[in-house]
């Protein structure tokens, strides 16, 4: 099992705009293709500001690649990207896996 840990940083004052577009156009599409979202969070007023963090569980890297390929092929996803990316300053992701002692 792997987790895709994604952090999006919005331009100052634009996080609410990004979240509106994402909730209307992006989230259901991602759930349809990517499967299990295990968390979706927004930053508060401590530390890095204007950030959204979301976590997606996959069987392995091949599962992730196959699911993301299908998502990227959907024209509705391309519409979402065109609407959402102007609000974003930076997009980061990392792949993490469970520590061996954690069950």
The first five atom37 places (N, CA, C, CB, O) and aatype in JSON, in Angstrom:
{
  "aatype": [20, 20, 20, 20, 20, 20, 20, 20, 20, 20, 20, 20, 20, 20, 20, 20, 20, 20, 20, 20, 20, 20, 20, 20, 20, 20, 20, 20, 20, 20, 20, 20, 20, 20, 20, 20, 20, 20, 20, 20, 20, 20, 20, 20, 20, 20, 20, 20, 20, 20, 20, 20, 20, 20, 20, 20, 20, 20, 20, 20, 20, 20, 20, 20, 20, 20, 20, 20, 20, 20, 20, 20, 20, 20, 20, 20, 20, 20, 20, 20, 20, 20, 20, 20, 20, 20, 20, 20, 20, 20, 20, 20, 20, 20, 20, 20, 20, 20, 20, 20, 20, 20, 20],
  "atom_mask": [
    [1, 1, 1, 1, 1],
    [1, 1, 1, 1, 1],
    [1, 1, 1, 1, 1],
    [1, 1, 1, 1, 1],
    [1, 1, 1, 1, 1],
    [1, 1, 1, 1, 1],
    [1, 1, 1, 1, 1],
    [1, 1, 1, 1, 1],
    [1, 1, 1, 1, 1],
    [1, 1, 1, 1, 1],
    [1, 1, 1, 1, 1],
    [1, 1, 1, 1, 1],
    [1, 1, 1, 1, 1],
    [1, 1, 1, 1, 1],
    [1, 1, 1, 1, 1],
    [1, 1, 1, 1, 1],
    [1, 1, 1, 1, 1],
    [1, 1, 1, 1, 1],
    [1, 1, 1, 1, 1],
    [1, 1, 1, 1, 1],
    [1, 1, 1, 1, 1],
    [1, 1, 1, 1, 1],
    [1, 1, 1, 1, 1],
    [1, 1, 1, 1, 1],
    [1, 1, 1, 1, 1],
    [1, 1, 1, 1, 1],
    [1, 1, 1, 1, 1],
    [1, 1, 1, 1, 1],
    [1, 1, 1, 1, 1],
    [1, 1, 1, 1, 1],
    [1, 1, 1, 1, 1],
    [1, 1, 1, 1, 1],
    [1, 1, 1, 1, 1],
    [1, 1, 1, 1, 1],
    [1, 1, 1, 1, 1],
    [1, 1, 1, 1, 1],
    [1, 1, 1, 1, 1],
    [1, 1, 1, 1, 1],
    [1, 1, 1, 1, 1],
    [1, 1, 1, 1, 1],
    [1, 1, 1, 1, 1],
    [1, 1, 1, 1, 1],
    [1, 1, 1, 1, 1],
    [1, 1, 1, 1, 1],
    [1, 1, 1, 1, 1],
    [1, 1, 1, 1, 1],
    [1, 1, 1, 1, 1],
    [1, 1, 1, 1, 1],
    [1, 1, 1, 1, 1],
    [1, 1, 1, 1, 1],
    [1, 1, 1, 1, 1],
    [1, 1, 1, 1, 1],
    [1, 1, 1, 1, 1],
    [1, 1, 1, 1, 1],
    [1, 1, 1, 1, 1],
    [1, 1, 1, 1, 1],
    [1, 1, 1, 1, 1],
    [1, 1, 1, 1, 1],
    [1, 1, 1, 1, 1],
    [1, 1, 1, 1, 1],
    [1, 1, 1, 1, 1],
    [1, 1, 1, 1, 1],
    [1, 1, 1, 1, 1],
    [1, 1, 1, 1, 1],
    [1, 1, 1, 1, 1],
    [1, 1, 1, 1, 1],
    [1, 1, 1, 1, 1],
    [1, 1, 1, 1, 1],
    [1, 1, 1, 1, 1],
    [1, 1, 1, 1, 1],
    [1, 1, 1, 1, 1],
    [1, 1, 1, 1, 1],
    [1, 1, 1, 1, 1],
    [1, 1, 1, 1, 1],
    [1, 1, 1, 1, 1],
    [1, 1, 1, 1, 1],
    [1, 1, 1, 1, 1],
    [1, 1, 1, 1, 1],
    [1, 1, 1, 1, 1],
    [1, 1, 1, 1, 1],
    [1, 1, 1, 1, 1],
    [1, 1, 1, 1, 1],
    [1, 1, 1, 1, 1],
    [1, 1, 1, 1, 1],
    [1, 1, 1, 1, 1],
    [1, 1, 1, 1, 1],
    [1, 1, 1, 1, 1],
    [1, 1, 1, 1, 1],
    [1, 1, 1, 1, 1],
    [1, 1, 1, 1, 1],
    [1, 1, 1, 1, 1],
    [1, 1, 1, 1, 1],
    [1, 1, 1, 1, 1],
    [1, 1, 1, 1, 1],
    [1, 1, 1, 1, 1],
    [1, 1, 1, 1, 1],
    [1, 1, 1, 1, 1],
    [1, 1, 1, 1, 1],
    [1, 1, 1, 1, 1],
    [1, 1, 1, 1, 1],
    [1, 1, 1, 1, 1],
    [1, 1, 1, 1, 1],
    [1, 1, 1, 1, 1]
  ],
  "atom_positions": [
    [[0.84, -1.17, 0.0], [0.0, 0.0, 0.0], [0.89, 1.24, 0.0], [-0.96, 0.0, 1.22], [1.88, 1.31, 0.73]],
    [[0.52, 2.21, -0.83], [1.2, 3.5, -0.85], [0.16, 4.6, -0.69], [2.03, 3.69, -2.16], [-1.02, 4.4, -0.95]],
    [[0.63, 5.77, -0.28], [-0.23, 6.95, -0.17], [0.41, 8.08, -0.96], [-0.44, 7.37, 1.32], [1.59, 8.38, -0.81]],
    [[-0.39, 8.69, -1.82], [0.01, 9.88, -2.57], [-0.39, 11.08, -1.71], [-0.67, 9.93, -4.01], [-1.58, 11.35, -1.52]],
    [[0.6, 11.77, -1.19], [0.41, 12.92, -0.3], [0.61, 14.17, -1.13], [1.41, 12.88, 0.94], [1.74, 14.48, -1.54]],
    [[-0.48, 14.9, -1.4], [-0.42, 16.05, -2.3], [-0.67, 17.33, -1.52], [-1.46, 15.9, -3.43], [-1.61, 17.42, -0.73]],
    [[0.18, 18.33, -1.74], [0.03, 19.64, -1.11], [-0.05, 20.69, -2.19], [1.21, 19.94, -0.13], [0.86, 20.82, -3.02]],
    [[-1.14, 21.43, -2.19], [-1.33, 22.51, -3.15], [-1.29, 23.83, -2.39], [-2.67, 22.35, -3.95], [-1.99, 23.98, -1.38]],
    [[-0.5, 24.77, -2.86], [-0.43, 26.09, -2.26], [-1.11, 27.08, -3.2], [1.05, 26.51, -1.99], [-0.71, 27.23, -4.36]],
    [[-2.14, 27.73, -2.7], [-2.87, 28.71, -3.5], [-2.19, 30.07, -3.41], [-4.35, 28.81, -3.03], [-1.47, 30.36, -2.45]],
    [[-2.43, 30.89, -4.41], [-1.98, 32.28, -4.33], [-2.68, 32.93, -3.13], [-2.3, 33.07, -5.66], [-3.81, 32.56, -2.81]],
    [[-2.02, 33.88, -2.46], [-2.65, 34.53, -1.3], [-4.06, 35.02, -1.63], [-1.78, 35.7, -0.82], [-4.29, 35.69, -2.64]],
    [[-4.99, 34.67, -0.76], [-6.37, 35.08, -0.93], [-7.18, 34.25, -1.92], [-6.41, 36.48, -1.36], [-8.35, 34.56, -2.16]],
    [[-6.6, 33.2, -2.48], [-7.28, 32.42, -3.52], [-7.62, 30.99, -3.1], [-6.43, 32.38, -4.74], [-8.16, 30.23, -3.91]],
    [[-7.32, 30.61, -1.87], [-7.61, 29.24, -1.45], [-9.11, 28.95, -1.52], [-7.09, 28.99, -0.02], [-9.5, 27.88, -1.99]],
    [[-9.94, 29.88, -1.07], [-11.39, 29.66, -1.11], [-11.88, 29.48, -2.55], [-12.13, 30.84, -0.44], [-12.75, 28.66, -2.81]],
    [[-11.32, 30.25, -3.48], [-11.69, 30.11, -4.89], [-11.3, 28.73, -5.42], [-11.03, 31.22, -5.73], [-12.08, 28.08, -6.12]],
    [[-10.09, 28.3, -5.08], [-9.65, 26.97, -5.5], [-10.56, 25.89, -4.93], [-8.19, 26.72, -5.06], [-10.99, 24.98, -5.66]],
    [[-10.87, 25.98, -3.64], [-11.71, 24.96, -3.0], [-13.11, 24.91, -3.62], [-11.83, 25.25, -1.5], [-13.69, 23.83, -3.75]],
    [[-13.64, 26.06, -4.0], [-14.96, 26.09, -4.65], [-14.91, 25.34, -5.98], [-15.41, 27.56, -4.88], [-15.77, 24.5, -6.24]],
    [[-13.92, 25.63, -6.81], [-13.8, 24.95, -8.1], [-13.56, 23.46, -7.88], [-12.64, 25.57, -8.93], [-14.16, 22.63, -8.57]],
    [[-12.69, 23.12, -6.94], [-12.39, 21.71, -6.68], [-13.65, 20.96, -6.22], [-11.29, 21.58, -5.62], [-13.93, 19.87, -6.7]],
    [[-14.39, 21.56, -5.29], [-15.58, 20.87, -4.78], [-16.65, 20.72, -5.85], [-16.16, 21.64, -3.58], [-17.39, 19.73, -5.85]],
    [[-16.73, 21.67, -6.77], [-17.75, 21.61, -7.82], [-17.35, 20.74, -9.01], [-18.06, 23.0, -8.31], [-18.2, 20.07, -9.61]],
    [[-16.06, 20.73, -9.36], [-15.63, 20.07, -10.59], [-14.61, 18.93, -10.41], [-15.05, 21.07, -11.49], [-14.53, 18.04, -11.26]],
    [[-13.85, 18.96, -9.34], [-12.73, 18.04, -9.23], [-12.9, 16.83, -8.33], [-11.59, 18.76, -8.77], [-12.51, 15.72, -8.7]],
    [[-13.48, 17.02, -7.16], [-13.46, 15.97, -6.15], [-14.18, 14.7, -6.6], [-14.09, 16.47, -4.87], [-13.65, 13.6, -6.45]],
    [[-15.38, 14.84, -7.14], [-16.12, 13.64, -7.56], [-15.4, 12.9, -8.68], [-17.53, 14.03, -8.02], [-15.4, 11.67, -8.71]],
    [[-14.78, 13.64, -9.6], [-14.01, 12.99, -10.66], [-12.83, 12.22, -10.08], [-13.5, 14.03, -11.67], [-12.57, 11.08, -10.49]],
    [[-12.13, 12.82, -9.13], [-11.01, 12.12, -8.52], [-11.49, 10.86, -7.81], [-10.26, 13.03, -7.54], [-10.86, 9.81, -7.94]],
    [[-12.57, 10.95, -7.06], [-13.08, 9.76, -6.37], [-13.46, 8.67, -7.37], [-14.29, 10.12, -5.5], [-13.23, 7.49, -7.13]],
    [[-14.05, 9.08, -8.49], [-14.46, 8.11, -9.52], [-13.26, 7.32, -10.05], [-15.16, 8.82, -10.67], [-13.34, 6.1, -10.21]],
    [[-12.16, 8.0, -10.32], [-11.01, 7.35, -10.94], [-9.94, 6.9, -9.95], [-10.4, 8.28, -11.93], [-9.33, 5.84, -10.13]],
    [[-9.71, 7.69, -8.92], [-8.58, 7.39, -8.03], [-8.95, 6.46, -6.89], [-8.02, 8.67, -7.47], [-8.08, 5.8, -6.33]],
    [[-10.22, 6.41, -6.55], [-10.61, 5.49, -5.49], [-10.65, 6.14, -4.13], [-9.68, 4.34, -5.45], [-11.42, 7.08, -3.9]],
    [[-9.84, 5.64, -3.22], [-9.98, 5.99, -1.81], [-9.19, 7.23, -1.4], [-9.56, 4.84, -0.97], [-7.96, 7.21, -1.32]],
    [[-9.92, 8.29, -1.13], [-9.32, 9.48, -0.53], [-9.34, 9.25, 0.98], [-10.11, 10.82, -0.93], [-10.4, 9.02, 1.56]],
    [[-8.17, 9.31, 1.61], [-8.11, 9.03, 3.05], [-7.98, 10.29, 3.89], [-6.95, 8.1, 3.35], [-7.87, 10.21, 5.11]],
    [[-7.99, 11.45, 3.24], [-7.96, 12.7, 3.99], [-7.87, 13.9, 3.08], [-6.81, 12.7, 4.96], [-7.23, 13.86, 2.03]],
    [[-8.52, 14.99, 3.5], [-8.5, 16.25, 2.76], [-8.49, 17.36, 3.81], [-9.74, 16.39, 1.77], [-9.42, 17.46, 4.62]],
    [[-7.46, 18.19, 3.79], [-7.25, 19.17, 4.86], [-6.87, 20.53, 4.28], [-6.17, 18.69, 5.84], [-6.31, 20.61, 3.19]],
    [[-7.17, 21.59, 5.03], [-6.71, 22.92, 4.65], [-5.93, 23.52, 5.82], [-7.9, 23.85, 4.24], [-6.2, 23.22, 6.98]],
    [[-4.97, 24.37, 5.49], [-4.14, 24.98, 6.52], [-4.94, 25.99, 7.34], [-2.91, 25.66, 5.89], [-5.93, 26.56, 6.87]],
    [[-4.49, 26.18, 8.56], [-5.1, 27.17, 9.43], [-4.18, 28.39, 9.42], [-5.32, 26.62, 10.89], [-3.51, 28.65, 8.42]],
    [[-4.13, 29.14, 10.49], [-3.33, 30.36, 10.49], [-1.98, 30.18, 11.19], [-4.1, 31.48, 11.17], [-1.42, 31.14, 11.72]],
    [[-1.46, 28.96, 11.17], [-0.16, 28.66, 11.76], [0.68, 27.96, 10.7], [-0.3, 27.77, 13.06], [0.19, 27.06, 10.01]],
    [[1.93, 28.35, 10.56], [2.8, 27.7, 9.57], [2.49, 28.17, 8.16], [2.66, 26.19, 9.65], [2.08, 29.32, 7.95]],
    [[2.69, 27.28, 7.19], [2.41, 27.61, 5.79], [0.92, 27.92, 5.63], [2.83, 26.44, 4.85], [0.06, 27.19, 6.13]],
    [[0.64, 28.99, 4.93], [-0.74, 29.41, 4.72], [-1.2, 29.06, 3.31], [-0.9, 30.92, 4.96], [-0.39, 28.72, 2.44]],
    [[-2.5, 29.14, 3.1], [-3.09, 28.95, 1.77], [-2.81, 27.57, 1.19], [-2.57, 30.0, 0.82], [-2.6, 27.43, -0.01]],
    [[-2.81, 26.54, 2.04], [-2.5, 25.2, 1.55], [-3.67, 24.24, 1.73], [-1.28, 24.67, 2.26], [-4.45, 24.32, 2.68]],
    [[-3.75, 23.32, 0.77], [-4.67, 22.19, 0.85], [-3.83, 20.92, 0.73], [-5.78, 22.26, -0.28], [-2.94, 20.83, -0.12]],
    [[-4.11, 19.96, 1.58], [-3.39, 18.69, 1.57], [-4.43, 17.58, 1.4], [-2.56, 18.48, 2.89], [-5.43, 17.55, 2.1]],
    [[-4.17, 16.68, 0.46], [-5.05, 15.53, 0.32], [-4.24, 14.27, 0.11], [-6.03, 15.73, -0.85], [-3.15, 14.29, -0.46]],
    [[-4.81, 13.17, 0.6], [-4.12, 11.88, 0.65], [-4.97, 10.83, -0.06], [-3.83, 11.46, 2.12], [-6.16, 10.7, 0.2]],
    [[-4.32, 10.08, -0.97], [-5.01, 9.05, -1.75], [-4.27, 7.72, -1.6], [-5.11, 9.45, -3.24], [-3.06, 7.65, -1.77]],
    [[-5.02, 6.67, -1.28], [-4.43, 5.34, -1.07], [-4.47, 4.55, -2.38], [-5.2, 4.57, 0.06], [-5.46, 4.56, -3.11]],
    [[-3.35, 3.86, -2.65], [-3.24, 2.99, -3.82], [-2.61, 1.67, -3.41], [-2.41, 3.67, -4.96], [-1.92, 1.58, -2.39]],
    [[-2.84, 0.65, -4.22], [-2.22, -0.66, -3.98], [-0.7, -0.55, -4.13], [-2.79, -1.73, -4.95], [0.05, -1.04, -3.29]],
    [[-0.26, 0.09, -5.22], [1.16, 0.24, -5.51], [1.33, 1.32, -6.58], [1.79, -1.12, -5.99], [0.34, 1.94, -6.99]],
    [[2.55, 1.56, -7.02], [2.8, 2.61, -8.02], [2.12, 2.32, -9.35], [4.29, 2.77, -8.24], [1.67, 3.25, -10.02]],
    [[2.03, 1.05, -9.73], [1.36, 0.7, -10.98], [-0.13, 1.02, -10.91], [1.57, -0.8, -11.3], [-0.71, 1.52, -11.87]],
    [[-0.75, 0.73, -9.77], [-2.16, 1.06, -9.56], [-2.37, 2.57, -9.67], [-2.65, 0.54, -8.19], [-3.3, 3.03, -10.33]],
    [[-1.51, 3.33, -9.02], [-1.6, 4.79, -9.08], [-1.48, 5.29, -10.51], [-0.5, 5.44, -8.21], [-2.28, 6.11, -10.96]],
    [[-0.49, 4.8, -11.23], [-0.26, 5.24, -12.61], [-1.47, 4.93, -13.5], [1.0, 4.58, -13.19], [-1.88, 5.77, -14.3]],
    [[-2.03, 3.74, -13.37], [-3.17, 3.35, -14.2], [-4.39, 4.22, -13.89], [-3.51, 1.87, -13.97], [-5.09, 4.66, -14.81]],
    [[-4.63, 4.47, -12.62], [-5.79, 5.28, -12.23], [-5.62, 6.73, -12.69], [-5.99, 5.23, -10.71], [-6.57, 7.34, -13.19]],
    [[-4.42, 7.29, -12.52], [-4.19, 8.68, -12.92], [-4.25, 8.83, -14.44], [-2.83, 9.16, -12.39], [-4.67, 9.87, -14.94]],
    [[-3.83, 7.81, -15.16], [-3.91, 7.86, -16.62], [-5.37, 7.96, -17.07], [-3.24, 6.61, -17.25], [-5.69, 8.74, -17.97]],
    [[-6.24, 7.18, -16.45], [-7.67, 7.25, -16.79], [-8.26, 8.61, -16.43], [-8.44, 6.13, -16.06], [-9.04, 9.18, -17.2]],
    [[-7.89, 9.13, -15.27], [-8.36, 10.45, -14.86], [-7.94, 11.51, -15.87], [-7.83, 10.81, -13.46], [-8.75, 12.33, -16.31]],
    [[-6.67, 11.5, -16.24], [-6.15, 12.51, -17.16], [-6.77, 12.42, -18.55], [-4.65, 12.37, -17.28], [-6.77, 13.41, -19.28]],
    [[-7.31, 11.26, -18.92], [-7.94, 11.09, -20.23], [-9.38, 11.63, -20.27], [-7.94, 9.62, -20.61], [-9.95, 11.76, -21.35]],
    [[-9.95, 11.93, -19.13], [-11.33, 12.4, -19.07], [-11.39, 13.89, -19.41], [-11.95, 12.14, -17.67], [-10.73, 14.69, -18.75]],
    [[-12.15, 14.28, -20.44], [-12.25, 15.7, -20.81], [-12.76, 16.59, -19.67], [-13.16, 15.85, -22.01], [-12.41, 17.77, -19.6]],
    [[-13.6, 16.04, -18.8], [-14.09, 16.83, -17.67], [-12.95, 17.17, -16.71], [-15.2, 16.07, -16.91], [-12.96, 18.24, -16.1]],
    [[-11.99, 16.28, -16.57], [-10.83, 16.56, -15.73], [-10.0, 17.69, -16.33], [-9.96, 15.29, -15.55], [-9.48, 18.54, -15.61]],
    [[-9.88, 17.69, -17.63], [-9.13, 18.76, -18.3], [-9.83, 20.11, -18.1], [-8.97, 18.45, -19.8], [-9.16, 21.13, -17.94]],
    [[-11.15, 20.11, -18.11], [-11.91, 21.35, -17.83], [-11.64, 21.82, -16.4], [-13.43, 21.13, -18.03], [-11.42, 23.0, -16.14]],
    [[-11.65, 20.86, -15.49], [-11.36, 21.2, -14.09], [-9.97, 21.82, -13.96], [-11.47, 19.96, -13.19], [-9.82, 22.86, -13.32]],
    [[-8.97, 21.19, -14.57], [-7.6, 21.71, -14.48], [-7.51, 23.14, -15.0], [-6.64, 20.81, -15.25], [-6.84, 23.98, -14.4]],
    [[-8.17, 23.41, -16.12], [-8.15, 24.75, -16.69], [-8.77, 25.77, -15.74], [-8.89, 24.77, -18.03], [-8.32, 26.92, -15.67]],
    [[-9.79, 25.36, -15.01], [-10.46, 26.26, -14.07], [-9.7, 26.42, -12.76], [-11.86, 25.77, -13.79], [-9.72, 27.5, -12.16]],
    [[-9.02, 25.37, -12.31], [-8.41, 25.38, -10.97], [-6.98, 25.88, -10.93], [-8.45, 24.01, -10.41], [-6.6, 26.59, -10.0]],
    [[-6.18, 25.53, -11.92], [-4.75, 25.84, -11.81], [-4.41, 27.32, -11.74], [-4.04, 25.25, -12.98], [-3.38, 27.66, -11.16]],
    [[-5.21, 28.24, -12.29], [-4.86, 29.65, -12.12], [-4.83, 30.12, -10.66], [-5.83, 30.51, -12.9], [-4.19, 31.12, -10.34]],
    [[-5.53, 29.41, -9.79], [-5.55, 29.79, -8.37], [-4.34, 29.26, -7.6], [-6.82, 29.28, -7.73], [-4.11, 29.65, -6.46]],
    [[-3.56, 28.37, -8.23], [-2.48, 27.69, -7.51], [-1.11, 28.28, -7.82], [-2.48, 26.22, -7.85], [-0.79, 28.61, -8.96]],
    [[-0.33, 28.4, -6.78], [1.03, 28.89, -6.86], [2.02, 27.73, -7.01], [1.38, 29.72, -5.62], [3.02, 27.83, -7.72]],
    [[1.71, 26.62, -6.32], [2.63, 25.49, -6.3], [1.85, 24.2, -6.02], [3.74, 25.69, -5.23], [0.88, 24.19, -5.26]],
    [[2.3, 23.12, -6.66], [1.72, 21.8, -6.43], [2.87, 20.84, -6.13], [0.87, 21.31, -7.67], [3.83, 20.75, -6.89]],
    [[2.76, 20.12, -5.02], [3.8, 19.16, -4.62], [3.14, 17.82, -4.32], [4.61, 19.68, -3.38], [2.0, 17.77, -3.84]],
    [[3.86, 16.76, -4.6], [3.37, 15.47, -4.11], [4.54, 14.58, -3.74], [2.48, 14.79, -5.16], [5.65, 14.71, -4.27]],
    [[4.25, 13.68, -2.82], [5.23, 12.67, -2.42], [4.48, 11.38, -2.19], [6.02, 13.1, -1.14], [3.3, 11.36, -1.84]],
    [[5.19, 10.3, -2.39], [4.62, 8.98, -2.18], [5.21, 8.44, -0.88], [4.91, 8.01, -3.39], [6.42, 8.4, -0.7]],
    [[4.32, 8.02, 0.02], [4.77, 7.47, 1.3], [4.14, 6.09, 1.47], [4.38, 8.4, 2.49], [3.14, 5.75, 0.83]],
    [[4.74, 5.3, 2.34], [4.21, 3.98, 2.66], [4.22, 3.8, 4.17], [5.04, 2.86, 1.95], [4.88, 4.55, 4.89]],
    [[3.49, 2.83, 4.63], [3.37, 2.58, 6.06], [4.69, 2.11, 6.66], [2.27, 1.55, 6.33], [5.38, 1.27, 6.08]],
    [[5.03, 2.65, 7.81], [6.21, 2.19, 8.54], [5.98, 0.73, 8.95], [6.49, 3.09, 9.79], [4.86, 0.34, 9.26]],
    [[7.05, -0.09, 8.97], [6.88, -1.52, 9.22], [6.25, -1.85, 10.58], [8.22, -2.19, 9.13], [5.62, -2.9, 10.72]],
    [[6.41, -0.99, 11.57], [5.88, -1.28, 12.9], [4.42, -0.88, 13.06], [6.71, -0.59, 13.95], [3.79, -1.24, 14.06]],
    [[3.86, -0.13, 12.1], [2.5, 0.38, 12.21], [1.52, -0.56, 11.51], [2.39, 1.79, 11.63], [1.68, -0.85, 10.32]],
    [[0.54, -1.02, 12.21], [-0.47, -1.92, 11.63], [-1.83, -1.29, 11.7], [-0.48, -3.28, 12.36], [-2.81, -1.9, 11.27]]
  ]
}
